[in-house]
Amino acid sequence: MIHQLLIGSAVIAVTVAVQAEMYNLFWHRFESVVLGCRRLLKRFANTGAIIIGVLYILLIHTLNVWIWASVFYFLGAFSTFEPSLYFSLVSFTTVGFGDITLGPDWRLLSGLTAANGFLSFGWSTAYMVELLRRTA
């Protein structure tokens, strides 16, 4: 049990670091994104900038899902990568279909994956609000 919690905590720390760094990177370049959209899209510049921001946030979530999927695969929780990726996506988004589950050796990680996703999406919402504020 402790082993699962330690691994899950380490993965959460990695995904938080990835998200924080990528948000910071985009934050410092967002003004140039808005200016570029104003040049190209005129009246729809803010919409274009927000679309770019949303797609960037989805990229970050995708990377986090792939990080979890890689952990599941390398731990041997799944024999191939596709179910690892699918399970990671379903757990991270907190959909939790239950058609694929982890065995008893790793099942605590599914809850940690969901908790990570829940916090990550909340953080993304706050980040998106700030991006919207900056386009005004």
N, C-alpha and C positions, 0 to 999 in steps of 0.2 A: 504494500500500500504506500509506504513512504517513498519507495522507488518511483512509483507512478507520479506521485505528487511532485517529487523533485524534477523529474523529466518534464512534466507538464508546466511547472513553474519556469523552467529554463526556456521552453518553447515560447511561453507567453512573453518572457523578457525579450526574446529575439524578435518576436512579431511587433512588440511595442517599440523596440528600437528601430525596426524597419519603417514602421508607420511614422514615428516621430521624425526621423531623418528625411523621409520622402515628403512629409508635410512641410518641413522647414525648407527644403529645396524648392518646392513649388511656391511657397509663400513669398520667397525672395524674388521669384521670377513672374509672379502673377501680374504685376503692373505692366510688364512688357507684353504679356499675353493680352491684357485688356487693350493696350495701345495698338497692338497688331490687329486685333479684332475690330477696333474702331476704324483703322485704315481700310480693312478688307470688307467689313460687313456693315459699316455705317450705322444705320438705325438699329440693327440687330446685334450690335457689338456686345452688349451685356449678356444677351442670350448665348452668343457664341462662346464668350469667356466662361460662363457657367457650365455649358455643355463640356468644354474642355476640362473644367474642374471636376465635374462628375465622372467623366471617363478616367481621369487620373486617379480619383478615389477608388473607382472600381478596379483599376490596375493594382493599387495597393492591397485591396482586399483579396484579389486573385493571388498575389504573391504570398499573402499570409496563408491562404488555403493551401497553396503548393508547399509551403514550409511544413504545415501540419501533415499533409499527405506524405511528404518525404520521410518525416519522423515515423509515421505509422508503417510505411513500407520498410524502412531500415530496421525497425524494431521487430519485424516479422509478423506484425499484426495481420497483414494481408499478404497473400503469395504473389500477387501482381500489383502493378501500380494503379491501374484503372479503378479497382474498388477502393484503394487508399484515397485517391483523389475524390471519388464520389462521396465516400463517407465523410471525408474532411469538409467538403462543400456543404453537405446536408447538415453536419453538426455545427460548423462555423456560422451558418446562416440561421441556426436554431430551428430549422424546419423539422429535423429529426424524424424522417419517415419510418425508421425502424426496420426497413427491409434488409439492411446490412448492419450487423452489430459487432462490437469487439468482444473477444473472449474475456473470461474472468481475469486473465493476467494484465489486461490493459484497459478494462472498461471505465476506470476512473478518468482516463484521458478524454473520453467522449464528453463528459461534463465540463472538463477544463477547456476543451475546444469550444464548446457552446458558450461558456462564460467569456472566453477571449473574444469570440465573435460578437457577443452582445455588447461588451464594452467598446469594441472596435467600431461598431456601427453607431453607437452613441457619440463617440469621439468624432466620427465622420460627420455626424449631423451638426455638431457644434462648429466644426471646421467649415462646413458648407455655409452656415449662417454667417460666419465671418467673411467668407469669400463674397457672398451676396452683399454684405455691408460695404465691402471695398469697391464694388462695381457702381455704387450709387454716386 
